[in-house]
Amino acid sequence: MPKTKSDIQECEDIRKPHTIPRGLLRIIIIRLLHSQEMTGTEIMEHLSERSQGAWKPSPGSIYPLLASLEEDGIIETVKTEGRSKTYRVAPDERERTKVILKRHDVEHKARLGRMMWLQLLEPGDRVHFHCGGIRFALDSIDETVDGLSKSELRMLQTKLKKMRDHVDTLLEKINKGEPNDD
């Protein structure tokens, strides 16, 4: 029997890779619960807000990970209201989760996933993507800056000055270059 368009669409959907690798999502959930108690719904909403709606994790992604983390004793339920559970990192696991979070270089994993996807883009599209990323990063830093300590602010200032120097060098390079006529 020949495959219908619907059958083909279902197969294509199955083959689509996850936006966020499951291992990384596990670490993100631990990080969130390390800083505050949250329900699964709150975790999904938080991640959607942090990605400005670009990624809305499904219950099928979040709840199995929460169940696994609870089964492993890493997190615990602190309150149950109806079907809603509020989770936190188990008190006796807080030190171990700090080590887990330090060991898993989230920035490196996020960068690696991004690099893999970027290889599929044309150079102009890659530049457009990176400019959007820079804009998003600056907005995120702006939202976070009020919560930083004085030493963190000094470190941020140093990093931003280095980035500004890099941008200035890049602008000089662009201004000296010949445009590529298409």
N, C-alpha and C positions, 0 to 999 in steps of 0.2 A: 504494500500500500504506500503510495507516494506521500511525502511529508507535506503538510499544509503550511501556509505562511505562519499560522499560530504556533505550530510545532517548532518551526525554525526559530521564531521569536523566543519561545521558552528556552530552547537550547542556548541561544545567544545570551539570554539573561543569566543562565546557570554559569556560563563561562566568564562572565564579567568578574574581574578581580575585586576584592574588598577595597574600599577607599582607605581604610585604616586596618593594617594587619592585626589579627586577633591578639598576638603577643603584645603588641604595642597598646592595644585597647586595655588589656589586663593591667599593664603598668599605669596607664592613665587613670583607671578606676582606683587603683591603690593610692595614687598620688592625691586624687580628689578626696577620698575617704580618710586620708591621713590628716587633712586639714579641717574637715568638717563632717558631721553626720549628714547622710543624704539618702533619699529613697531612689529606687531605680528610675522613676519618672524624673526626679530632679537631676539625676546624672544625665539622662537623655536631653533634657531641656538645657542644662548647662553646656553640654558639648555642642548642641545646636546653636546656642547663643554665641559661644566662643568662636565658632566657625562662621558666624554671621549668616546662619541658615544654609550654608553650603553643604553641610553634612548633618543629617538627622539620623543618629543611630537608632536602629529598630529594637524593639523589645527582644527580638530573637538574637540580637547581638549582646545586649546588656544582661538580661536575666540569667542566661546560662553561665556567664562569667561570674556574676554575683554568687550564684549557687556553688560554683566550683571554688571560689575564694572562701566562701563560708565553710564548705566541706573540708577544705585544707586548713581551716582554723585561722586564716589570715584576717578575715573580717568576722564580725558578729552582728546579729540583729539586736538593736537596742529598744525597738518599739515596733509593735504590730497594730495597725488600725485597719480592720477589715482585711483586704487582700494586700494592703500596702505595708511594706517593711522599711524601717529606717536602719541603715547600716553604718558601721564605723570600723576602723581598724581595731582589732582586738588589742586591749591594753598590753598583754604580754607579747604581742607581735610588733609593737611600735618600733623597737630598736632593729629588729630583723627587717622590717619593711624599709627603714631608712637605708640599710645596706643594699637591699634589692633596688631601691630607687637610684642610689648612687651607681650601682653596678650596671644598670641598664641605661645607657646613654641615649635618652629619648631623642635628643637633638640629632645625634648621628643617625638613628633609625629613621627619623622623619626626613632627614636630608637624603638618605639612601633611596627611600621610596620615591621622593620627588625627582631625584636624578634619573631613576628608571623610567618614569613617565615622561620626563622632559626629552629623553632620547627619541621619542616618537614625534616630537614637534619640529617644525621648520624653524630655522634661526630667528626669523622675525616674530614668530609666535612665542618662541622661548623668551625673547627679550620682553615682549608684552606681558607674559606670565610673571617674569621676575620683577618687573616694575610694579605690577599689582601686589606681589608679595612684599616688596619694600614698603609700599603704601600701607598694607595691612599690618606689617610689623611695627611701623612708626605709630599707627593708630593704637595698636595694642600696648606699646610702651607708654604712650601718652595716657592711656587709661590706668596704667599700673604705677606710674611714677609717684603718685601721692602716697602710696603704701610702702615706699622704699626707705631704708634707714639712710643716715648720712653717708656711711661708708659705701653702701650700694649706689647712692646717687653719684658719689665721686667716681666709682668704677664705671657707671653708665656714662658719665660725662667724658671720661677718657676714651671709652669705646666709640662714642658718637663723634668725637674729634678725629679719631683715626679713620672712621668711615667717611667723614666729611673730606678729609685729605684724599682718600681713595676716589671719592666722587669727583673731586676737583681734577685729579690726574686723569680720570676717565673722560671728563668733559674736554680737557686739553687734547687728548688723543682723538676724540671725535671731531673737534674743531679743525685739527690738522689733516684729517683723513679726507680722501676723495669719496663722494657718495657713490654707491654701487647702483648704476643705472639698470633698471629692470627692463 
